[in-house]
Amino acid sequence: MPRFFFDITDTISMRDEEGMDFPGPSEAVEEAKKFLPLVASEEAPGGGDVQHFSLTVRDETGRAIYSAVVSFTGTWLAA
């Protein structure tokens, strides 16, 4: 089963050195689509009112096969 790696960038870049096995790239991308919003939901509350979270999926050769970005923007409204 091929191994895929999920690199995350928010205020810092975190390269996935372990990876996960999936039957193919489509399944890895589906997992990435679920995983990135979870990362954003955990990190956004403490990080400020504007944040961007990106995820890149790499295959076993290190080639990037998919990229996604989730943005959080909070705005104070007048009371």
C-alpha positions in Angstrom: 0.0 0.0 0.0 1.5 3.4 -0.9 2.5 5.9 1.8 1.5 9.5 1.7 2.7 12.5 3.8 0.7 15.5 5.0 2.8 18.7 5.5 1.0 21.4 7.5 1.8 25.1 7.5 0.2 27.7 9.8 2.6 30.0 11.6 5.3 27.4 11.2 5.9 24.6 8.7 5.6 21.0 9.9 6.9 18.3 7.5 5.4 14.9 8.0 8.2 12.4 8.2 6.1 9.4 9.2 3.2 9.4 6.7 0.2 7.1 6.4 -0.7 4.2 4.1 -3.7 4.6 1.8 -4.9 2.5 -1.2 -4.2 5.4 -3.5 -4.0 9.2 -3.9 -7.7 9.7 -4.0 -8.1 8.2 -0.5 -5.1 10.3 0.8 -6.7 13.5 -0.6 -10.1 12.6 1.0 -8.3 12.2 4.4 -6.5 15.6 3.9 -9.9 17.2 3.3 -11.1 16.0 6.7 -7.8 16.6 8.5 -7.1 20.2 7.5 -10.3 21.7 9.0 -9.6 19.8 12.2 -6.1 21.4 12.5 -7.6 24.8 11.8 -10.3 24.4 14.4 -7.8 23.4 17.1 -5.2 26.2 16.2 -7.4 29.2 15.2 -8.9 30.1 18.6 -5.5 31.0 20.1 -3.7 32.4 17.2 -5.4 35.7 16.3 -8.1 37.0 14.1 -6.5 36.2 10.7 -4.9 32.8 10.1 -4.2 30.6 7.1 -3.6 26.9 7.3 -2.3 24.9 4.4 -1.7 21.2 3.8 0.3 19.6 1.1 0.0 15.9 0.3 3.2 14.2 -0.9 3.5 10.7 -2.4 6.3 8.2 -1.6 8.7 9.9 -4.0 8.3 13.2 -2.2 6.3 14.7 -5.1 3.5 17.1 -4.1 0.2 15.7 -5.4 -2.4 18.0 -3.7 -2.6 21.3 -1.8 -5.4 22.9 0.2 -5.8 26.1 2.3 -8.3 26.9 5.0 -8.5 30.5 6.2 -9.9 31.9 9.4 -10.9 35.5 9.7 -12.5 37.0 12.8 -13.8 40.5 13.0 -14.9 42.4 16.1 -18.2 44.1 15.5 -19.3 47.4 17.2 -21.4 46.8 20.3 
